[in-house]
Amino acid sequence: MITEASLFQQINDYANRANPYPLYAELRKTPVLREPDGSYLVSSYRLITALLHDPRLSSDVRKRSPEDPKAKAALANPYPVPFLRLDPPDHDRLRRMVSRQFGPPHTPDMIDNMKGELVQIVNDLIDGFEGKTRVDIVDDFAYPFPVTVICKLLGVPQEDEARFHIWAEAIVASLDPQPKASGHDGPMNVQEALKEIAQYMSELIDARRKQPGEDMLSRLINDDGPEGQLTPMDLVTTSVLLLIAGHETTVNLLTNGVLTLLRYPDVLGRLRKEPELAVSLVEELLRYEPPVQFNSQRTAIADITVDGVTVPKGSPVYLMLAAGSRDPERFPDPERFIPDREDNQHLGFGSGIHYCFGAPLARLEVQIALNILFGRVINPRLVLDPPPYRQNAVLRGPRHLLIDIDGVKPGSRQ
């Protein structure tokens, strides 16, 4: 007997990766939906934002039933849980310690001071397009750009990219709630990847401790702020988190941005004439084609009544961020890409205490990259639409994005 796939199973099915948005529209008809496995999907903007600020919803997967596969995996991991997956007060303490090295008030000009370097990296990558009539936006641009940035920022040798790329892919794949439905069949399982990347980062931390540099990793090791220093284990976990989170979602945001602009030539024309449009345009990208489609690691730690539905303690809860960001009760004409949309409080970076740590850097990276790319490439056009997508349902974006071009204009280094 063949049973019909649930909405969540359909969302996770790779066959729907190129356009999951009709499924999200169907999902919003039942804003709190119980899945056959006992998990709950929340899909309206109003309810998602309320739950993102509700302390009864935990980010610590270890608070699920001990039989839950994700809880088992977390409990078996010998390293501490990264602060992204912790609750207060531990989350708040660790986040404050790391934030001292990443922005205001301790390092207020850090992101702004990177603008010149970001422009240089983008122009260097586009210089590599010269002589080509076809480029892969992912492999040639959207992946190497944020990887170069996060390696420079952290102090990770960029020549090691091939090693940590494999580890990152395995770790990111583990975020999917239904990896089989997503078609994951990577060369390494998540436990192997976590062990190897932790060992790699431990060795790098030891080297930076003996010979510190100007990088963020050296500052984290040697910082002695009001709450003391990070423990050696927390240093490893935090540096792994920053390395992976510092590029994975930005790759998707940038690639989705290129794809969307090529689908909306009128908007692309506006951007070329009004480069300042990039600021609001990136916000609309975060709403319209968010790199994080839903939150996969929340657990009710008490019975929670949501819109008349009781979510029992211990239940996994999926906050369907991409569905909320296209909720017509919150956003007028939500299926249209409107680059200067007003009142655009999207869910692209989440909300509440777990609001995306790297949001200021990601915004700046994508604003700069889109302006320079479309200011330099001549007559870009899509080769295949829709393009092939990554397997991942949570972190959704094209795996390749081939475009044909008629050449490259000289770059300005301003």
Contacts in CASP RR format, 6 or more apart in sequence:
PFRMAT RR
TARGET T0000
AUTHOR 0000-0000-0000
METHOD contacts of the structure
MODEL  1
MITEASLFQQINDYANRANPYPLYAELRKTPVLREPDGSYLVSSYRLITA
LLHDPRLSSDVRKRSPEDPKAKAALANPYPVPFLRLDPPDHDRLRRMVSR
QFGPPHTPDMIDNMKGELVQIVNDLIDGFEGKTRVDIVDDFAYPFPVTVI
CKLLGVPQEDEARFHIWAEAIVASLDPQPKASGHDGPMNVQEALKEIAQY
MSELIDARRKQPGEDMLSRLINDDGPEGQLTPMDLVTTSVLLLIAGHETT
VNLLTNGVLTLLRYPDVLGRLRKEPELAVSLVEELLRYEPPVQFNSQRTA
IADITVDGVTVPKGSPVYLMLAAGSRDPERFPDPERFIPDREDNQHLGFG
SGIHYCFGAPLARLEVQIALNILFGRVINPRLVLDPPPYRQNAVLRGPRH
LLIDIDGVKPGSRQ
5 13 0 8 1.000
6 35 0 8 1.000
6 36 0 8 1.000
7 23 0 8 1.000
7 26 0 8 1.000
7 27 0 8 1.000
7 33 0 8 1.000
7 41 0 8 1.000
8 33 0 8 1.000
8 35 0 8 1.000
8 39 0 8 1.000
8 41 0 8 1.000
8 177 0 8 1.000
8 178 0 8 1.000
8 318 0 8 1.000
9 178 0 8 1.000
9 181 0 8 1.000
10 16 0 8 1.000
10 23 0 8 1.000
11 20 0 8 1.000
11 23 0 8 1.000
11 24 0 8 1.000
11 27 0 8 1.000
11 293 0 8 1.000
11 294 0 8 1.000
11 393 0 8 1.000
12 176 0 8 1.000
12 177 0 8 1.000
12 178 0 8 1.000
12 181 0 8 1.000
12 182 0 8 1.000
12 393 0 8 1.000
13 181 0 8 1.000
13 182 0 8 1.000
14 181 0 8 1.000
14 182 0 8 1.000
14 183 0 8 1.000
14 389 0 8 1.000
14 391 0 8 1.000
14 393 0 8 1.000
16 23 0 8 1.000
17 389 0 8 1.000
17 390 0 8 1.000
17 391 0 8 1.000
17 393 0 8 1.000
17 396 0 8 1.000
18 386 0 8 1.000
18 387 0 8 1.000
18 389 0 8 1.000
19 386 0 8 1.000
20 293 0 8 1.000
20 322 0 8 1.000
20 393 0 8 1.000
20 396 0 8 1.000
21 322 0 8 1.000
21 326 0 8 1.000
21 335 0 8 1.000
24 43 0 8 1.000
24 320 0 8 1.000
24 322 0 8 1.000
24 323 0 8 1.000
24 324 0 8 1.000
24 326 0 8 1.000
25 323 0 8 1.000
25 326 0 8 1.000
27 33 0 8 1.000
27 41 0 8 1.000
27 43 0 8 1.000
27 320 0 8 1.000
27 323 0 8 1.000
28 43 0 8 1.000
28 44 0 8 1.000
28 323 0 8 1.000
28 324 0 8 1.000
28 327 0 8 1.000
30 43 0 8 1.000
31 42 0 8 1.000
31 43 0 8 1.000
31 44 0 8 1.000
31 47 0 8 1.000
31 307 0 8 1.000
32 40 0 8 1.000
32 41 0 8 1.000
32 42 0 8 1.000
32 47 0 8 1.000
32 306 0 8 1.000
32 307 0 8 1.000
32 308 0 8 1.000
32 309 0 8 1.000
32 311 0 8 1.000
33 40 0 8 1.000
33 41 0 8 1.000
33 43 0 8 1.000
34 40 0 8 1.000
34 309 0 8 1.000
35 41 0 8 1.000
38 315 0 8 1.000
38 316 0 8 1.000
39 177 0 8 1.000
39 315 0 8 1.000
39 316 0 8 1.000
39 317 0 8 1.000
39 318 0 8 1.000
40 300 0 8 1.000
40 306 0 8 1.000
40 309 0 8 1.000
40 311 0 8 1.000
40 315 0 8 1.000
40 316 0 8 1.000
40 317 0 8 1.000
40 318 0 8 1.000
41 318 0 8 1.000
41 320 0 8 1.000
42 48 0 8 1.000
42 51 0 8 1.000
42 306 0 8 1.000
42 317 0 8 1.000
42 318 0 8 1.000
42 319 0 8 1.000
42 320 0 8 1.000
43 320 0 8 1.000
43 323 0 8 1.000
43 324 0 8 1.000
43 327 0 8 1.000
44 307 0 8 1.000
44 323 0 8 1.000
44 324 0 8 1.000
44 327 0 8 1.000
44 329 0 8 1.000
45 324 0 8 1.000
45 325 0 8 1.000
45 327 0 8 1.000
45 329 0 8 1.000
45 330 0 8 1.000
45 331 0 8 1.000
45 347 0 8 1.000
46 327 0 8 1.000
46 329 0 8 1.000
46 330 0 8 1.000
47 306 0 8 1.000
47 307 0 8 1.000
48 319 0 8 1.000
48 320 0 8 1.000
48 321 0 8 1.000
48 324 0 8 1.000
48 347 0 8 1.000
49 347 0 8 1.000
49 351 0 8 1.000
50 306 0 8 1.000
51 57 0 8 1.000
51 298 0 8 1.000
51 304 0 8 1.000
51 306 0 8 1.000
51 317 0 8 1.000
51 319 0 8 1.000
52 319 0 8 1.000
52 347 0 8 1.000
52 350 0 8 1.000
52 351 0 8 1.000
52 352 0 8 1.000
52 354 0 8 1.000
53 351 0 8 1.000
53 352 0 8 1.000
54 304 0 8 1.000
55 87 0 8 1.000
55 88 0 8 1.000
56 300 0 8 1.000
56 301 0 8 1.000
56 302 0 8 1.000
56 304 0 8 1.000
57 298 0 8 1.000
57 299 0 8 1.000
57 300 0 8 1.000
57 301 0 8 1.000
57 304 0 8 1.000
57 317 0 8 1.000
58 87 0 8 1.000
58 298 0 8 1.000
58 299 0 8 1.000
58 300 0 8 1.000
58 301 0 8 1.000
59 84 0 8 1.000
59 85 0 8 1.000
59 86 0 8 1.000
59 87 0 8 1.000
59 91 0 8 1.000
59 297 0 8 1.000
59 298 0 8 1.000
59 354 0 8 1.000
60 81 0 8 1.000
60 85 0 8 1.000
60 86 0 8 1.000
60 87 0 8 1.000
60 299 0 8 1.000
61 68 0 8 1.000
61 70 0 8 1.000
61 71 0 8 1.000
61 74 0 8 1.000
61 85 0 8 1.000
61 297 0 8 1.000
61 299 0 8 1.000
62 71 0 8 1.000
62 74 0 8 1.000
62 75 0 8 1.000
62 81 0 8 1.000
63 71 0 8 1.000
63 299 0 8 1.000
63 301 0 8 1.000
63 314 0 8 1.000
64 70 0 8 1.000
64 71 0 8 1.000
64 299 0 8 1.000
64 314 0 8 1.000
64 316 0 8 1.000
65 71 0 8 1.000
65 314 0 8 1.000
66 72 0 8 1.000
66 75 0 8 1.000
68 316 0 8 1.000
70 297 0 8 1.000
73 174 0 8 1.000
73 190 0 8 1.000
73 191 0 8 1.000
74 81 0 8 1.000
74 85 0 8 1.000
76 191 0 8 1.000
77 191 0 8 1.000
77 194 0 8 1.000
79 194 0 8 1.000
79 198 0 8 1.000
79 233 0 8 1.000
79 236 0 8 1.000
79 237 0 8 1.000
80 231 0 8 1.000
80 233 0 8 1.000
80 234 0 8 1.000
80 237 0 8 1.000
81 237 0 8 1.000
82 237 0 8 1.000
82 238 0 8 1.000
82 240 0 8 1.000
82 241 0 8 1.000
83 90 0 8 1.000
83 91 0 8 1.000
83 94 0 8 1.000
83 95 0 8 1.000
83 98 0 8 1.000
83 238 0 8 1.000
83 241 0 8 1.000
84 91 0 8 1.000
84 241 0 8 1.000
84 245 0 8 1.000
84 354 0 8 1.000
84 357 0 8 1.000
85 297 0 8 1.000
86 94 0 8 1.000
88 353 0 8 1.000
91 353 0 8 1.000
91 354 0 8 1.000
92 353 0 8 1.000
93 227 0 8 1.000
94 230 0 8 1.000
94 234 0 8 1.000
94 238 0 8 1.000
95 353 0 8 1.000
95 357 0 8 1.000
96 227 0 8 1.000
97 223 0 8 1.000
97 225 0 8 1.000
97 227 0 8 1.000
97 228 0 8 1.000
97 230 0 8 1.000
98 220 0 8 1.000
98 230 0 8 1.000
98 238 0 8 1.000
98 242 0 8 1.000
98 357 0 8 1.000
99 106 0 8 1.000
99 357 0 8 1.000
100 106 0 8 1.000
100 107 0 8 1.000
100 223 0 8 1.000
100 225 0 8 1.000
101 107 0 8 1.000
101 216 0 8 1.000
101 219 0 8 1.000
101 220 0 8 1.000
101 223 0 8 1.000
102 110 0 8 1.000
102 216 0 8 1.000
102 357 0 8 1.000
102 358 0 8 1.000
103 110 0 8 1.000
103 111 0 8 1.000
103 360 0 8 1.000
111 360 0 8 1.000
111 361 0 8 1.000
111 364 0 8 1.000
114 149 0 8 1.000
114 153 0 8 1.000
114 361 0 8 1.000
114 364 0 8 1.000
115 364 0 8 1.000
115 368 0 8 1.000
117 149 0 8 1.000
117 152 0 8 1.000
118 149 0 8 1.000
118 364 0 8 1.000
118 365 0 8 1.000
118 368 0 8 1.000
118 369 0 8 1.000
119 368 0 8 1.000
119 372 0 8 1.000
119 413 0 8 1.000
119 414 0 8 1.000
120 413 0 8 1.000
121 145 0 8 1.000
121 148 0 8 1.000
121 149 0 8 1.000
122 145 0 8 1.000
122 368 0 8 1.000
122 369 0 8 1.000
122 372 0 8 1.000
122 373 0 8 1.000
123 372 0 8 1.000
123 376 0 8 1.000
123 411 0 8 1.000
123 412 0 8 1.000
123 413 0 8 1.000
125 140 0 8 1.000
125 141 0 8 1.000
125 144 0 8 1.000
125 145 0 8 1.000
126 141 0 8 1.000
126 372 0 8 1.000
126 373 0 8 1.000
126 376 0 8 1.000
126 377 0 8 1.000
126 408 0 8 1.000
126 411 0 8 1.000
127 408 0 8 1.000
127 411 0 8 1.000
128 140 0 8 1.000
128 408 0 8 1.000
129 135 0 8 1.000
129 140 0 8 1.000
129 377 0 8 1.000
129 405 0 8 1.000
129 407 0 8 1.000
129 408 0 8 1.000
130 407 0 8 1.000
130 408 0 8 1.000
131 407 0 8 1.000
131 408 0 8 1.000
132 405 0 8 1.000
132 407 0 8 1.000
133 404 0 8 1.000
133 405 0 8 1.000
133 406 0 8 1.000
133 407 0 8 1.000
134 383 0 8 1.000
134 402 0 8 1.000
134 403 0 8 1.000
134 404 0 8 1.000
134 405 0 8 1.000
135 141 0 8 1.000
135 402 0 8 1.000
135 403 0 8 1.000
135 405 0 8 1.000
136 400 0 8 1.000
136 401 0 8 1.000
136 402 0 8 1.000
137 255 0 8 1.000
137 258 0 8 1.000
137 259 0 8 1.000
137 398 0 8 1.000
137 401 0 8 1.000
137 402 0 8 1.000
137 403 0 8 1.000
138 251 0 8 1.000
138 255 0 8 1.000
138 398 0 8 1.000
138 399 0 8 1.000
138 400 0 8 1.000
138 401 0 8 1.000
139 400 0 8 1.000
141 254 0 8 1.000
141 369 0 8 1.000
141 373 0 8 1.000
142 250 0 8 1.000
142 251 0 8 1.000
142 254 0 8 1.000
142 255 0 8 1.000
142 258 0 8 1.000
142 369 0 8 1.000
142 401 0 8 1.000
143 247 0 8 1.000
143 251 0 8 1.000
145 250 0 8 1.000
145 254 0 8 1.000
145 365 0 8 1.000
145 369 0 8 1.000
146 246 0 8 1.000
146 247 0 8 1.000
146 250 0 8 1.000
146 251 0 8 1.000
146 254 0 8 1.000
146 362 0 8 1.000
146 365 0 8 1.000
147 158 0 8 1.000
147 161 0 8 1.000
147 247 0 8 1.000
148 158 0 8 1.000
149 247 0 8 1.000
149 361 0 8 1.000
149 365 0 8 1.000
150 156 0 8 1.000
150 242 0 8 1.000
150 243 0 8 1.000
150 246 0 8 1.000
150 247 0 8 1.000
151 157 0 8 1.000
151 158 0 8 1.000
151 161 0 8 1.000
152 158 0 8 1.000
152 215 0 8 1.000
153 215 0 8 1.000
153 216 0 8 1.000
153 361 0 8 1.000
154 215 0 8 1.000
154 216 0 8 1.000
154 217 0 8 1.000
154 239 0 8 1.000
154 242 0 8 1.000
154 243 0 8 1.000
155 204 0 8 1.000
155 208 0 8 1.000
155 213 0 8 1.000
155 215 0 8 1.000
155 216 0 8 1.000
155 217 0 8 1.000
155 218 0 8 1.000
156 164 0 8 1.000
156 204 0 8 1.000
156 217 0 8 1.000
156 243 0 8 1.000
160 200 0 8 1.000
163 200 0 8 1.000
164 197 0 8 1.000
164 200 0 8 1.000
164 243 0 8 1.000
166 187 0 8 1.000
166 188 0 8 1.000
166 193 0 8 1.000
167 188 0 8 1.000
167 193 0 8 1.000
167 194 0 8 1.000
167 196 0 8 1.000
167 197 0 8 1.000
167 200 0 8 1.000
168 193 0 8 1.000
168 197 0 8 1.000
168 243 0 8 1.000
168 244 0 8 1.000
168 247 0 8 1.000
168 248 0 8 1.000
169 186 0 8 1.000
169 188 0 8 1.000
169 193 0 8 1.000
170 186 0 8 1.000
170 187 0 8 1.000
170 188 0 8 1.000
170 189 0 8 1.000
170 190 0 8 1.000
170 192 0 8 1.000
170 193 0 8 1.000
171 190 0 8 1.000
171 193 0 8 1.000
171 194 0 8 1.000
171 197 0 8 1.000
171 244 0 8 1.000
172 244 0 8 1.000
172 248 0 8 1.000
172 392 0 8 1.000
172 395 0 8 1.000
173 179 0 8 1.000
173 182 0 8 1.000
173 184 0 8 1.000
173 186 0 8 1.000
173 190 0 8 1.000
173 391 0 8 1.000
173 392 0 8 1.000
174 190 0 8 1.000
175 296 0 8 1.000
175 297 0 8 1.000
175 392 0 8 1.000
175 394 0 8 1.000
175 395 0 8 1.000
176 182 0 8 1.000
176 184 0 8 1.000
176 296 0 8 1.000
176 391 0 8 1.000
176 392 0 8 1.000
176 393 0 8 1.000
176 394 0 8 1.000
177 296 0 8 1.000
177 316 0 8 1.000
177 318 0 8 1.000
177 393 0 8 1.000
177 394 0 8 1.000
178 393 0 8 1.000
181 393 0 8 1.000
182 391 0 8 1.000
182 392 0 8 1.000
182 393 0 8 1.000
183 391 0 8 1.000
184 391 0 8 1.000
184 392 0 8 1.000
194 240 0 8 1.000
197 240 0 8 1.000
197 243 0 8 1.000
198 236 0 8 1.000
198 237 0 8 1.000
198 240 0 8 1.000
201 236 0 8 1.000
201 239 0 8 1.000
201 240 0 8 1.000
201 243 0 8 1.000
202 232 0 8 1.000
202 236 0 8 1.000
204 217 0 8 1.000
204 239 0 8 1.000
205 217 0 8 1.000
205 221 0 8 1.000
205 232 0 8 1.000
205 235 0 8 1.000
205 236 0 8 1.000
205 239 0 8 1.000
208 215 0 8 1.000
208 217 0 8 1.000
208 218 0 8 1.000
208 221 0 8 1.000
209 221 0 8 1.000
209 222 0 8 1.000
212 218 0 8 1.000
212 221 0 8 1.000
212 222 0 8 1.000
216 242 0 8 1.000
217 239 0 8 1.000
220 230 0 8 1.000
220 235 0 8 1.000
220 238 0 8 1.000
220 239 0 8 1.000
221 229 0 8 1.000
221 230 0 8 1.000
221 235 0 8 1.000
222 229 0 8 1.000
223 229 0 8 1.000
223 230 0 8 1.000
230 238 0 8 1.000
245 357 0 8 1.000
245 358 0 8 1.000
246 358 0 8 1.000
246 361 0 8 1.000
246 362 0 8 1.000
248 395 0 8 1.000
249 291 0 8 1.000
249 292 0 8 1.000
249 356 0 8 1.000
249 362 0 8 1.000
249 395 0 8 1.000
250 291 0 8 1.000
250 362 0 8 1.000
250 365 0 8 1.000
250 366 0 8 1.000
251 291 0 8 1.000
251 397 0 8 1.000
252 291 0 8 1.000
252 390 0 8 1.000
252 395 0 8 1.000
252 396 0 8 1.000
252 397 0 8 1.000
253 282 0 8 1.000
253 285 0 8 1.000
253 286 0 8 1.000
253 290 0 8 1.000
253 291 0 8 1.000
253 362 0 8 1.000
253 366 0 8 1.000
254 365 0 8 1.000
254 366 0 8 1.000
254 369 0 8 1.000
254 370 0 8 1.000
255 397 0 8 1.000
255 398 0 8 1.000
255 401 0 8 1.000
256 285 0 8 1.000
256 289 0 8 1.000
256 291 0 8 1.000
256 397 0 8 1.000
256 398 0 8 1.000
257 285 0 8 1.000
257 289 0 8 1.000
257 366 0 8 1.000
257 370 0 8 1.000
258 370 0 8 1.000
258 373 0 8 1.000
258 401 0 8 1.000
258 403 0 8 1.000
259 289 0 8 1.000
259 382 0 8 1.000
259 385 0 8 1.000
259 387 0 8 1.000
259 398 0 8 1.000
259 401 0 8 1.000
260 267 0 8 1.000
260 285 0 8 1.000
260 288 0 8 1.000
260 289 0 8 1.000
260 337 0 8 1.000
261 267 0 8 1.000
261 268 0 8 1.000
261 271 0 8 1.000
261 370 0 8 1.000
261 374 0 8 1.000
262 268 0 8 1.000
262 380 0 8 1.000
262 381 0 8 1.000
262 382 0 8 1.000
262 403 0 8 1.000
263 382 0 8 1.000
263 385 0 8 1.000
264 337 0 8 1.000
267 281 0 8 1.000
267 337 0 8 1.000
267 339 0 8 1.000
268 374 0 8 1.000
270 277 0 8 1.000
270 339 0 8 1.000
271 277 0 8 1.000
271 278 0 8 1.000
271 281 0 8 1.000
271 339 0 8 1.000
271 370 0 8 1.000
271 371 0 8 1.000
271 374 0 8 1.000
272 374 0 8 1.000
272 375 0 8 1.000
275 371 0 8 1.000
277 339 0 8 1.000
277 340 0 8 1.000
278 366 0 8 1.000
278 367 0 8 1.000
278 368 0 8 1.000
278 370 0 8 1.000
278 371 0 8 1.000
279 363 0 8 1.000
279 367 0 8 1.000
280 339 0 8 1.000
280 340 0 8 1.000
280 341 0 8 1.000
280 344 0 8 1.000
281 339 0 8 1.000
281 340 0 8 1.000
281 370 0 8 1.000
282 363 0 8 1.000
282 366 0 8 1.000
282 367 0 8 1.000
282 370 0 8 1.000
283 341 0 8 1.000
283 344 0 8 1.000
283 346 0 8 1.000
284 337 0 8 1.000
284 338 0 8 1.000
284 339 0 8 1.000
284 340 0 8 1.000
284 341 0 8 1.000
284 344 0 8 1.000
284 346 0 8 1.000
285 366 0 8 1.000
286 325 0 8 1.000
286 346 0 8 1.000
286 348 0 8 1.000
286 349 0 8 1.000
287 325 0 8 1.000
287 326 0 8 1.000
287 331 0 8 1.000
287 341 0 8 1.000
287 344 0 8 1.000
287 346 0 8 1.000
287 347 0 8 1.000
287 348 0 8 1.000
288 325 0 8 1.000
288 326 0 8 1.000
288 337 0 8 1.000
290 321 0 8 1.000
290 322 0 8 1.000
290 325 0 8 1.000
290 346 0 8 1.000
290 347 0 8 1.000
290 348 0 8 1.000
291 348 0 8 1.000
291 395 0 8 1.000
291 396 0 8 1.000
291 397 0 8 1.000
292 321 0 8 1.000
292 322 0 8 1.000
292 348 0 8 1.000
292 350 0 8 1.000
292 394 0 8 1.000
292 395 0 8 1.000
293 320 0 8 1.000
293 321 0 8 1.000
293 322 0 8 1.000
293 393 0 8 1.000
293 394 0 8 1.000
293 395 0 8 1.000
293 396 0 8 1.000
294 318 0 8 1.000
294 319 0 8 1.000
294 320 0 8 1.000
294 321 0 8 1.000
294 322 0 8 1.000
294 323 0 8 1.000
294 393 0 8 1.000
294 394 0 8 1.000
295 318 0 8 1.000
295 319 0 8 1.000
295 321 0 8 1.000
295 350 0 8 1.000
296 318 0 8 1.000
296 394 0 8 1.000
298 316 0 8 1.000
298 317 0 8 1.000
298 318 0 8 1.000
298 319 0 8 1.000
299 314 0 8 1.000
299 315 0 8 1.000
299 316 0 8 1.000
299 317 0 8 1.000
300 311 0 8 1.000
300 312 0 8 1.000
300 313 0 8 1.000
300 314 0 8 1.000
300 315 0 8 1.000
300 317 0 8 1.000
301 313 0 8 1.000
301 314 0 8 1.000
302 313 0 8 1.000
303 310 0 8 1.000
303 311 0 8 1.000
303 312 0 8 1.000
303 313 0 8 1.000
304 310 0 8 1.000
304 311 0 8 1.000
305 311 0 8 1.000
311 317 0 8 1.000
321 347 0 8 1.000
321 348 0 8 1.000
321 350 0 8 1.000
322 347 0 8 1.000
322 396 0 8 1.000
324 330 0 8 1.000
324 347 0 8 1.000
325 331 0 8 1.000
325 334 0 8 1.000
325 346 0 8 1.000
325 347 0 8 1.000
325 348 0 8 1.000
326 334 0 8 1.000
326 335 0 8 1.000
327 334 0 8 1.000
328 334 0 8 1.000
331 341 0 8 1.000
331 344 0 8 1.000
348 356 0 8 1.000
349 355 0 8 1.000
349 356 0 8 1.000
349 359 0 8 1.000
349 362 0 8 1.000
350 356 0 8 1.000
356 362 0 8 1.000
372 411 0 8 1.000
374 380 0 8 1.000
375 409 0 8 1.000
376 408 0 8 1.000
376 409 0 8 1.000
376 410 0 8 1.000
376 411 0 8 1.000
377 403 0 8 1.000
377 405 0 8 1.000
377 407 0 8 1.000
377 408 0 8 1.000
377 409 0 8 1.000
378 405 0 8 1.000
378 406 0 8 1.000
378 407 0 8 1.000
378 408 0 8 1.000
378 409 0 8 1.000
379 405 0 8 1.000
379 406 0 8 1.000
379 407 0 8 1.000
380 403 0 8 1.000
380 404 0 8 1.000
380 405 0 8 1.000
381 403 0 8 1.000
381 404 0 8 1.000
381 405 0 8 1.000
382 401 0 8 1.000
382 402 0 8 1.000
382 403 0 8 1.000
383 402 0 8 1.000
383 403 0 8 1.000
383 404 0 8 1.000
384 402 0 8 1.000
387 398 0 8 1.000
387 399 0 8 1.000
387 400 0 8 1.000
387 401 0 8 1.000
387 402 0 8 1.000
388 398 0 8 1.000
388 399 0 8 1.000
388 400 0 8 1.000
389 396 0 8 1.000
389 397 0 8 1.000
389 398 0 8 1.000
389 399 0 8 1.000
390 396 0 8 1.000
390 397 0 8 1.000
390 398 0 8 1.000
390 399 0 8 1.000
391 399 0 8 1.000
END
